[in-house]
Amino acid sequence: MQEIAAPYFGPDACTAIDELVDEHAGAGVFVLVDENTKAFCHPLLVARHSSLRNARLIEIPEGEKAKNFHTAVAVWEQLSEKGALRDSLLVCLGGGVLCDLGGFTASAYRRGMPFIMVPTSLMAMVDAAIGGKNGINLAGLKNQIGSFTQPDSICIVSDFLETLPSRHILSGYAEMIKHALIDGKSFESLKKISPVEIATSLSLIRQSALIKLDIVKQDPLEKGYRKVLNLGHTIGHAFETWSAMHSPDPVLHGEAIAAGLICEAFISVKHCGLPVSVLDDVVQLVMTHFQKTTFYTPAGNELIEIMLHDKKVKQEGRINFTLLSNPGSPLIDQYPGEALIRESLHYYVNL
Ligand SMILES: NC(=O)c1ccc[n+]([C@@H]2O[C@H](COP(=O)([O-])OP(=O)(O)OC[C@H]3O[C@@H](n4cnc5c(N)ncnc54)[C@H](O)[C@@H]3O)[C@@H](O)[C@H]2O)c1
């Protein structure tokens, strides 16, 4: 079993990057970027770490649509053409898409090369870069191929967020709401802080990232307890997949999760006795910051179909949820049934 990688923050993260780059300099260091992180983050990285000036760049297209097998093959081909060895280091400099895909390609290249996560989006800092889950999408379905492989380090430097578009700040904020609901202790304080304040506060980012780390440590391979992190994701992933199939401007992961949190809080009230006041808080928080994503009535059946194809569905074909009985009290392996799922979609659409 691999040791769970704990994130370094701020100056400690910079020191960790320098040490790992020095360690692997002989075998070669590669920096994986997308078109945006190449333009906005790579100059900052190189300015801070002169040892990375000679590292070779591998560029992938930005965004969820690039999180697929073709991009993974292109990364493997470039690593091979540029002479990457088994001991070479891959620095994943990007958002959640790049961290997921970079971790996956590194975990398989020559049966596993060292890699570090240098997350540049809020989503990646508080969530995607932590926990060792990596992967790519298949046939429009999220994260169907991947592995559990821990990075050699996770280095979180919040300055990268200065160039992250506000829509993507909000997307990461949705996962912070989820972490606060699971943890319970930080939910009251999160309610009072705007997403912009969060993006400039390394201590809030650290708090959220450490909630995820603590959960992952208790269940690294998602055999049980780690499923608490699926709160908002059963319906959220279905929204995301449906939107990618139908919309010219698909919702972002976090936007879909924000909508999923409302639906699943609604189900939690009916199925697990979550106080209505908490549902009201979630609705208030999400509706204040996120544009409403409307899912037309015919999508109800399609959404249920998508959920039935989701990896969280149990063998009996029932749709599995993580729900809440209170902030701080998540419940895994809940089966509220299709009627209540439909009711929650109806509730969301009519808000
Ligand atoms: N592995 C996990 O545990 C886990 C957890 C949560 C989310 N995820 C995955 O993360 C992905 C979403 O991640 P995301 O929201 O970061 O999206 P993303 O990786 O697509 O990044 C968002 C956009 O911002 C750009 N960008 C990133 N950093 C920037 C910066 N500092 N300045 C300017 N532009 C920047 C990117 O190029 C992209 O266009 C999804 O695929 C989701 O499944 C994985």
The ligand as a Gaussian input file, in Angstrom:
#p B3LYP/6-31G(d) Opt

LIG

0 1
 N       -9.341000      12.938000      -8.799000
 C      -10.187000      13.514000      -7.977000
 O      -10.290000      13.137000      -6.815000
 C      -11.045000      14.646000      -8.480000
 C      -11.786000      15.418000      -7.569000
 C      -12.518000      16.502000      -8.051000
 C      -12.529000      16.801000      -9.410000
 N      -11.827000      16.006000     -10.260000
 C      -11.815000      16.305000     -11.707000
 O      -11.312000      17.619000     -11.909000
 C      -11.798000      18.094000     -13.148000
 C      -12.220000      19.530000     -13.013000
 O      -11.120000      20.288000     -12.600000
 P      -11.058000      21.878000     -12.808000
 O      -12.324000      22.441000     -12.319000
 O       -9.807000      22.348000     -12.223000
 O      -11.096000      22.053000     -14.394000
 P       -9.902000      22.204000     -15.456000
 O       -8.767000      21.344000     -15.131000
 O      -10.547000      22.056000     -16.786000
 O       -9.412000      23.715000     -15.265000
 C      -10.304000      24.758000     -15.492000
 C       -9.832000      25.719000     -16.592000
 O       -8.955000      26.652000     -15.992000
 C       -7.713000      26.674000     -16.686000
 N       -6.731000      26.977000     -15.666000
 C       -6.304000      26.168000     -14.666000
 N       -5.531000      26.846000     -13.829000
 C       -5.465000      28.117000     -14.288000
 C       -4.857000      29.306000     -13.828000
 N       -4.177000      29.340000     -12.672000
 N       -4.989000      30.432000     -14.557000
 C       -5.739000      30.433000     -15.706000
 N       -6.367000      29.359000     -16.182000
 C       -6.233000      28.204000     -15.474000
 C       -7.619000      25.344000     -17.348000
 O       -6.790000      25.393000     -18.481000
 C       -9.070000      25.099000     -17.736000
 O       -9.364000      25.806000     -18.902000
 C      -12.924000      17.163000     -13.568000
 O      -12.491000      16.339000     -14.620000
 C      -13.178000      16.322000     -12.322000
 O      -13.653000      15.041000     -12.633000
 C      -11.074000      14.960000      -9.825000

